[in-house]
Amino acid sequence: MEFCHNRDFRLRLALFAGIVLLVLPALVAAQSPLKVRAAYGAMSAAMAPLWYAQDTKLFDRFGVHVELLYIQGQPIALPALVTKEIDVLLTSGGSAVPFIMNGLPLIMVANLNNIQPYRLLVAPEIKNARDLRGKKMAVSRIGATSHQLAVMSLEKLGLKANDVTYLQVGGQSERLAALKVRAVDATLINPPANLTARKLGFNEIFDLKELGENFLFQVLVTRKTDSDMKAEWLQRFIKMTMEAVRLMKADQQNTIRIIGKYLKETDREALEESFKVHALSMVDYPLVSRSAVEDAYNDALKALKGTAPRNTNIDSMYDNSLLQNIKGAAQSGKK
């Protein structure tokens, strides 16, 4: 009889231990969330996955306590990764690649969108690309993404890069303001600001989507160190971002509300355009394409005008291993 009681006790103890082992990781995640300082590099609906995760408390569900920051301009945001002021950045890969080429120990671990959503807006009297010859075009700065895309757009339209004069104006708000006061004749605008420009009488003559689907438009960048690449927070953060993209697409009204909140935009047409252009074009499995990195590298190389970059190893600029681990775990039924 005593033997049976001992056996029952051991069985109950084993069962209890098994339950503890199953539940403990979730309890630890809930009670001691991993702390991450994340930033986004533009006030654009392209940053909506992080806004959505913050607003719906998706970060908490993944056991990550995120301090979300807005840092305008890659020259400030990317070095902030190196100095550990932030841990991960959502930004344009086309802008990140030149900094990596110049020696910053950073790496791209996901690309949420491989299409450029920008539109080329021009003054009312300009009706086609030929009319741009001799005109002034606003860019954020020479060599930046807006400048690189402007050159690619002109070439696609049959013009040469030097057919226009580039003025370094600043971010999208500043470029649109310069267009409004006619300080410039053309600029690239990210939806939904293109709708505002069109309502003011400016002409939209080119959709950069026509440049193809091989861009690093929306990448996650982090430090290139063994400790960071193997950190649990990074894998959770990538999984959370992928989940945010999936939920956003199915949750249109809430996503539109959140985009409006961060952009301080109330125009319903503009917000719906933002959702359509940005949220719906994001990919479910955000692999970083080697060919897209190579294209960005070659574009940046042109801007260097013969100066040799410190890092010429394209394969060292991105890493899909964490994404592949996430996919493998999902396929095997792991959480």
Summary of the structure (lengths in Angstrom):
residues: 335
radius of gyration: 23.5
end to end distance: 42.5
largest distance: 100.2
contacts: 1107
relative contact order: 0.17
helix: 54%
strand: 15%
